[in-house]
Structures are given as structure tokens and as C-alpha cells.
Amino acid sequence: FKLLLLLYEIHFSEDEVKVIGNDTDYQYQIHTAGIYIVTAVKGLLNLIWDNKTSLMLQLDPKFKGKVCGLCGNFDGNANNDFMKHNGEVVTDPADFGNSWKVNPDCPDLTNMIDFCKESPHRLVWAEKRCSIITSDVFKVCHTLVDSGLYYDACVKDTCACDTGGDCDCFCTAVAAYAAECRKKEACVAWRSPSICPLFCDYYNPPGKCEWHYKSCGQPCLKTCKNPSGTCSDQIPLLEGWCNFF
């Protein structure tokens, strides 16, 4: 995917982050934090990508209540995020999405496919895997963040990923709940060798223990890509591994 800043483009891929153009009014910084690539555009936004299927967008507080579109209106009330282009608030995601079409020639989405009904065998597997969200593993977070919504989303996403990448869909869904827990200062070590593992120890030199996984790692460290060790103060705690020098 790519981020457009006036005549400036930043292209993101699993292999590299490529900057195209040299004309922008925005100061930006790109650094790695745990399993994420963080792009901070001063006074505008933070883009936090896990190199796979999860993308978090944070707007500068000055835009609160001044935006609209598919990402919501950023007014602190999640109940009115499904606001159509004409200002009407709806509950149907298809109706909401159709209203924000850029090209009017594109047909409306009329029939939402229920992949769990289409593939009952996937439903059983998805419910079993996603039950980690409502289990004691996340017990410390259940009173802070509603697990039901994230469990339902996890099941739907995991049912839909039946042509490859099914583990990525499941892991992204659980990681999304864990991320909300971190915002409430509830750090949950939910990964294991059998559930969405991160084998950080692989990177350790013989006899060394420099790399290790942290469920709530600091979002900003001094590294080769960020020698100053300064970052946006909006960036939340992020999971991943840290290298202690």
C-alpha cells in the first residue's frame, strides 16, 4: 500500500519502505517498533503497520471531530462512526460503505456473504481458535474492553480466510483485542509456540540473550533507524521484541 503526502509517496511492502518524490510540507519519521513499522507525520498522523494484515491510523488531536469517511469521524463516540456521505448515521456496514464510493460507476454491494454459513466446517475451527479472546488468557482485560465484539469479529474474519492466510486473519483479530487491552494498560502475553508464535530467540547470537519478546514493549527506542530515540507521544505500547544494547 502507499501513503500520499501531496506530491510525496511512501510505499510500504514486506521487503522495504520506499520514498518517492522530494516535495512535501510535512516532516515525517519512519522507524521499527517491535513487530511494527511506524510512520509518524508531524502534526498530521501516525501509521502503524504490522507488515501483514493490520494497519492502525492515529490522527493528530487537532482533527478530533473534523473528519469523516470510512475510518469514522474521530469524535470519541464509536456509535456514530457509520455516518454516510449525506450525514445519516446507519448500522448496516454495506449501506455505510456504499455511500463513500469514489467512482459512481462501481456497483453497490447488496448481498453480504456470511462465510461462516457458507463454510460450516470453518465455523467450528474459527470458534475454537477465537475462544482465546473470551478465555482466562485475557481475564485481566475483560472488565476493561468488551471481549464479545472482538470475539465475533474474530470468528467472522477467520471463517472468511479459507483460501490461504487463515492463520494471519485469526492472529490479526486476536492481536487487535490485545492492542485495545494495552491501551488500558492490561498487558497480555497471549502468544505461544502453537498460537501465533513470534520466535524472537532465533535472532540471538550463540550464548547471547539480547532479543526477546515483550507483550507491551516501548514504542520508541534508540536504534540505527531512529538514533535520536524520539517519537510521537501518541504512539501506544506495542508488542514485539526489544534489543537491549
C-alpha positions as CSV (number, residue, x, y, z in Angstrom):
1,F,0.0,0.0,0.0
2,K,1.1,3.6,-0.2
3,L,0.7,6.9,1.8
4,L,0.3,10.1,-0.2
5,L,1.5,13.4,1.2
6,L,0.9,16.0,-1.5
7,L,3.5,15.2,-4.2
8,Y,5.2,12.7,-1.9
9,E,4.6,9.0,-1.8
10,I,5.7,6.4,0.8
11,H,5.3,2.8,-0.5
12,F,5.2,0.0,2.1
13,S,5.9,-3.6,1.4
14,E,7.2,-6.6,3.3
15,D,10.6,-6.1,1.8
16,E,11.1,-2.3,2.1
17,V,9.7,1.1,2.7
18,K,10.3,3.2,-0.4
19,V,10.0,7.0,-0.6
20,I,9.1,8.5,-4.0
21,G,9.3,12.3,-4.6
22,N,11.0,15.1,-2.7
23,D,8.3,17.8,-2.3
24,T,6.3,17.8,0.9
25,D,5.4,20.3,3.6
26,Y,5.3,17.5,6.2
27,Q,8.0,16.3,8.4
28,Y,7.9,12.5,8.7
29,Q,9.8,9.7,10.5
30,I,9.8,6.0,9.8
31,H,11.1,3.5,12.4
32,T,10.6,0.0,13.6
33,A,8.9,-0.7,17.0
34,G,8.6,-4.4,17.9
35,I,6.8,-6.2,15.0
36,Y,5.5,-2.8,13.6
37,I,6.7,-0.2,11.2
38,V,5.7,3.2,12.5
39,T,5.4,6.2,10.2
40,A,4.9,9.4,12.1
41,V,3.9,12.5,10.1
42,K,4.3,15.5,12.4
43,G,1.1,17.4,13.1
44,L,-0.9,15.0,10.9
45,L,-1.0,11.3,11.7
46,N,0.7,8.1,12.8
47,L,0.5,5.0,10.7
48,I,1.3,1.7,12.5
49,W,1.6,-1.4,10.3
50,D,2.4,-5.0,11.4
51,N,4.0,-5.9,8.0
52,K,0.9,-8.1,7.3
53,T,-2.8,-7.5,7.6
54,S,-3.1,-5.0,10.4
55,L,-3.0,-1.2,10.0
56,M,-3.6,1.4,12.7
57,L,-4.2,5.0,11.9
58,Q,-3.9,7.7,14.5
59,L,-4.8,11.3,13.7
60,D,-3.4,14.4,15.4
61,P,-5.7,15.5,18.2
62,K,-6.4,18.8,16.3
63,F,-8.5,16.8,13.8
64,K,-10.9,15.5,16.5
65,G,-14.5,15.8,15.3
66,K,-13.3,17.4,12.0
67,V,-13.1,14.3,9.7
68,C,-15.4,11.8,8.1
69,G,-15.3,8.8,5.9
70,L,-14.7,5.0,6.2
71,C,-12.5,5.4,9.2
72,G,-15.2,7.3,11.2
73,N,-15.4,10.9,12.4
74,F,-12.9,10.8,15.3
75,D,-15.3,12.5,17.8
76,G,-14.8,10.0,20.6
77,N,-18.2,8.3,20.1
78,A,-17.9,4.9,18.3
79,N,-21.7,4.7,18.0
80,N,-21.9,7.3,15.2
81,D,-18.9,6.2,13.1
82,F,-21.1,4.6,10.4
83,M,-22.1,8.1,9.1
84,K,-22.9,8.1,5.4
85,H,-21.7,10.7,3.0
86,N,-25.0,12.6,3.4
87,G,-24.6,12.7,7.2
88,E,-27.1,10.0,8.0
89,V,-25.9,7.5,10.7
90,V,-26.7,3.9,9.9
91,T,-25.9,0.4,11.3
92,D,-25.6,-1.6,8.1
93,P,-21.9,-1.7,7.0
94,A,-22.8,-2.2,3.4
95,D,-25.1,0.8,3.3
96,F,-22.3,2.8,5.0
97,G,-19.6,1.7,2.7
98,N,-21.6,2.2,-0.5
99,S,-22.2,5.8,0.4
100,W,-18.5,6.6,0.3
101,K,-17.8,5.2,-3.2
102,V,-15.3,7.3,-5.2
103,N,-16.4,6.0,-8.5
104,P,-20.2,6.2,-9.0
105,D,-20.0,3.6,-11.8
106,C,-19.0,0.9,-9.3
107,P,-22.0,-1.2,-8.4
108,D,-23.3,-1.2,-4.8
109,L,-22.6,-4.1,-2.5
110,T,-26.1,-5.6,-2.0
111,N,-25.6,-9.1,-0.6
112,M,-23.2,-9.6,2.3
113,I,-21.8,-13.1,2.3
114,D,-21.9,-14.9,5.6
115,F,-18.7,-17.0,5.2
116,C,-19.4,-19.0,8.4
117,K,-22.7,-20.2,6.9
118,E,-21.1,-20.8,3.6
119,S,-18.3,-23.0,5.2
120,P,-19.7,-24.6,8.4
121,H,-16.5,-26.6,8.8
122,R,-14.6,-23.3,9.1
123,L,-17.1,-22.1,11.8
124,V,-16.2,-24.9,14.2
125,W,-12.5,-24.2,13.7
126,A,-12.9,-20.4,14.0
127,E,-15.0,-20.6,17.2
128,K,-12.5,-22.9,18.8
129,R,-9.5,-20.7,17.9
130,C,-11.1,-17.4,18.7
131,S,-12.3,-18.6,22.1
132,I,-8.9,-17.5,23.4
133,I,-10.3,-13.9,23.5
134,T,-13.1,-14.9,26.0
135,S,-10.9,-17.3,27.9
136,D,-8.9,-16.7,31.1
137,V,-5.9,-15.8,29.0
138,F,-7.4,-12.3,28.6
139,K,-9.2,-12.3,32.0
140,V,-7.3,-9.2,33.2
141,C,-8.7,-7.3,30.3
142,H,-12.4,-8.4,30.2
143,T,-13.6,-5.7,32.5
144,L,-11.7,-3.1,30.6
145,V,-12.5,-3.9,27.0
146,D,-15.6,-5.8,25.8
147,S,-14.4,-9.1,24.5
148,G,-17.7,-10.1,22.8
149,L,-17.3,-7.7,19.9
150,Y,-13.8,-8.8,19.2
151,Y,-14.7,-12.5,19.5
152,D,-17.5,-12.0,17.0
153,A,-15.2,-10.2,14.6
154,C,-12.5,-12.8,15.0
155,V,-14.9,-15.6,14.1
156,K,-16.2,-13.7,11.0
157,D,-12.7,-12.9,9.8
158,T,-11.4,-16.4,10.4
159,C,-14.3,-18.0,8.6
160,A,-13.7,-15.8,5.6
161,C,-10.0,-16.7,5.3
162,D,-10.3,-20.1,3.7
163,T,-8.1,-19.8,0.7
164,G,-4.7,-19.3,2.4
165,G,-3.6,-16.9,5.1
166,D,-6.2,-18.2,7.5
167,C,-3.8,-18.0,10.4
168,D,-2.9,-14.4,9.6
169,C,-6.6,-13.5,9.8
170,F,-7.0,-15.2,13.1
171,C,-3.8,-13.8,14.6
172,T,-4.6,-10.2,13.4
173,A,-8.1,-10.4,15.0
174,V,-6.7,-11.5,18.4
175,A,-3.8,-9.0,18.2
176,A,-6.4,-6.3,17.7
177,Y,-8.1,-7.2,21.0
178,A,-4.7,-7.3,22.7
179,A,-3.9,-3.9,21.3
180,E,-7.0,-2.4,22.9
181,C,-6.1,-4.1,26.2
182,R,-2.6,-2.4,26.0
183,K,-4.3,1.0,25.7
184,K,-6.0,0.2,29.0
185,E,-2.6,-0.8,30.5
186,A,-3.5,-4.5,30.5
187,C,-0.6,-6.4,29.0
188,V,-1.5,-10.0,28.0
189,A,1.1,-12.5,26.9
190,W,-1.3,-14.4,24.7
191,R,1.1,-15.8,22.0
192,S,2.6,-19.3,22.4
193,P,4.6,-21.7,20.2
194,S,1.2,-23.0,18.9
195,I,-0.8,-19.8,18.8
196,C,0.6,-17.0,16.5
197,P,4.2,-17.5,17.6
198,L,7.0,-15.0,17.4
199,F,10.3,-16.7,17.6
200,C,12.4,-13.8,18.7
201,D,15.1,-16.0,20.3
202,Y,16.1,-17.1,16.8
203,Y,17.9,-13.8,16.3
204,N,20.1,-14.2,19.3
205,P,23.8,-14.9,18.7
206,P,25.3,-18.0,20.3
207,G,25.5,-17.6,24.0
208,K,23.6,-14.3,24.0
209,C,20.1,-13.3,25.1
210,E,19.7,-9.9,23.5
211,W,16.4,-10.5,21.6
212,H,13.3,-11.4,23.4
213,Y,9.5,-10.9,23.1
214,K,7.5,-8.4,25.1
215,S,3.8,-8.1,25.0
216,C,4.0,-4.4,26.0
217,G,7.2,-3.1,24.5
218,Q,8.2,0.6,24.4
219,P,7.1,2.2,21.2
220,C,10.3,4.2,20.9
221,L,13.9,3.1,21.3
222,K,17.3,4.4,20.1
223,T,18.0,2.3,17.0
224,C,20.0,2.7,13.8
225,K,16.9,3.9,12.1
226,N,16.0,6.2,15.0
227,P,19.3,7.3,16.5
228,S,17.7,10.2,18.4
229,G,15.2,7.9,20.2
230,T,12.4,10.4,19.9
231,C,8.9,9.6,18.6
232,S,5.4,10.9,18.7
233,D,3.9,10.8,22.2
234,Q,0.7,9.4,20.7
235,I,2.1,6.0,19.8
236,P,0.8,3.4,22.3
237,L,2.6,0.5,23.8
238,L,3.4,-2.0,21.0
239,E,4.1,-5.7,21.1
240,G,7.2,-7.3,19.7
241,W,10.8,-7.8,20.6
242,C,13.3,-5.4,22.0
243,N,17.1,-5.4,21.7
244,F,18.8,-4.2,24.8
245,F,22.2,-2.7,23.9
